[in-house]
Structure formats: structure tokens, C-alpha cells
Amino acid sequence: MTISKRLRAISDFISDNSFILDVGCDHALLDVYCALNKKNVKAIASDIKEGPLAVAKENVKKYDVSSKVTVLLGDGLSTYQTGVDTVVISGLGSSTIVSILNKGSKVLPNVDKLIISSNNDYCFLRKSICDLGFCISDEIMVYDNDKFYPVILFKKGHKVYDYYELKYGPVLLDKMDKDFIGYLNNEKSKLFDIYRMLRLKHMRKRLKVKKDIKFIEKKLR
Ligand SMILES: C[S@@+](CC[C@H](N)C(=O)[O-])C[C@H]1O[C@@H](n2cnc3c(N)ncnc32)[C@H](O)[C@@H]1O
């Protein structure tokens, strides 16, 4: 089976012998792919809606992985089971992801890895998850279907990050991979547009945008 570049990047952070809880699994293609391609991986594919779960169940049956992938209806981390060591939450907005993690924070001490992919508000996302006792272990920026998606691997720990590390990602800023360079160029042109639109009366905001542009330009040099 083939999966999207984004889901493939998420699967790259999943180790053999993991027990995954995929929150908001939708079609469960990630879980089916891991069951087929990783050694000794088990997954709970869970979603808050019946509709996606019907598709997930069909995929589990189609690829004959029902001994490895369990499909469950439930809100956020309520479907957690003892032994789960890896939680995946992808394709949801940052505020929903953070609210799911806060609501289910009781189970987080048992979880080794969080694999998170959102499409907005990355500074808030990284900061909020680090406040829950995790640090950023690895990251990749994926350009898929004309959009950029960061995939972030959090592990237990404590590290202090500055504003730009939280905004753009400490590992991404360090590695400067091709898709991340594309992302920074895209961000730079969006910031230039904002800068041009801001009038002189918004001087403080203009200065902040200019500082962000300078940061990106320095990284791209
Ligand atoms: C856009 S899909 C993402 C599917 C898949 N994770 C991916 O990355 O391609 C988001 C899914 O999350 C589910 N969802 C939204 N809020 C949820 C919650 N609180 N708990 C569990 N699932 C949720 C939705 O029903 C939907 O199927």
C-alpha cells in the first residue's frame, strides 16, 4: 500500500515493537501501514466520529491486520490502554491537539513518545507540549500536496527553547533540510506582504515583522 508523504514521515518516527495510540485516525491508513511495514507494531486507531471509523474498519479488514490494529470510538486519549508507548495526533489544529493532551494528561507519564503534526500555531504547540514534560527529540518539515506540514517527535525531558526555536523548530533550524528551506522562503514572502500592509501607525508590529524577516534571511544565507 502507498500512503501520503506526510503519513510516511510520521511512520518514520515509529519504531519497531511500538504500541501506538493514533488519536483522530480517520481512515487508519497510518496504523495499517505500520502494521504491515514495521516489526511487532500494535495500534489502537481511534476517532471521535463513527463515519471515519467505518472507513478505518474497512481498511483494517482489507489489509488483514485486525490482529494488530484495534479500531475504537472515543474522544482524545480516552481510548488509551495499558502498554501504549507512542501517541500520534496528526491532521488536527494545535489548539485541539493541546486540549486533547491536557484533558488526558493523566496517561502521559506512561507515554514515551508523542508524534505530533498540526497545520497551525506551531509556537503555541511546541511550548504547550514542552510544558507537559516533553522536549523536542526530532522534527521534519514535509511538503505534500502544495502544503507544508511539520512532524514533531517529542520525548520525555526538559529543555528551554527560545522564541524562534519554538516558532520554527530547534531541530528544523539545525538541519535546514530542503522542504524546511522552502517553508522559510514561503514564510518570508508572507511576512514581506504583512510588512508592506502595515502602516506607520503600527510601528511596533512593523518592527516585530522586520525582526522576523531578518531572522529568516540570516538562516537562509
Ligand atoms: C483531518 S483528520 C486527520 C486524519 C489522520 N490523523 C491524518 O493525519 O491524516 C482529523 C480526524 O480527527 C478526528 N477528531 C477530531 N477531534 C477528535 C478528538 N477529540 N478525539 C478523537 N478524534 C478526533 C476527526 O473526526 C477526524 O477524523
The ligand as an ORCA input file, in Angstrom:
! r2SCAN-3c Opt
* xyz 0 1
  C      -8.190     15.575      9.271
  S      -8.442     14.046     10.095
  C      -6.778     13.525     10.303
  C      -6.621     12.085      9.984
  C      -5.245     11.493     10.183
  N      -4.827     11.557     11.572
  C      -4.225     12.169      9.296
  O      -3.297     12.810      9.811
  O      -4.363     12.069      8.060
  C      -8.875     14.509     11.744
  C      -9.666     13.405     12.464
  O      -9.648     13.680     13.861
  C     -10.901     13.333     14.409
  N     -11.045     14.044     15.699
  C     -11.296     15.357     15.907
  N     -11.308     15.634     17.237
  C     -11.055     14.465     17.877
  C     -10.958     14.086     19.259
  N     -11.128     14.983     20.242
  N     -10.683     12.804     19.553
  C     -10.535     11.880     18.574
  N     -10.624     12.173     17.247
  C     -10.880     13.449     16.904
  C     -11.896     13.710     13.324
  O     -13.118     13.027     13.471
  C     -11.126     13.319     12.046
  O     -11.425     12.016     11.620
*
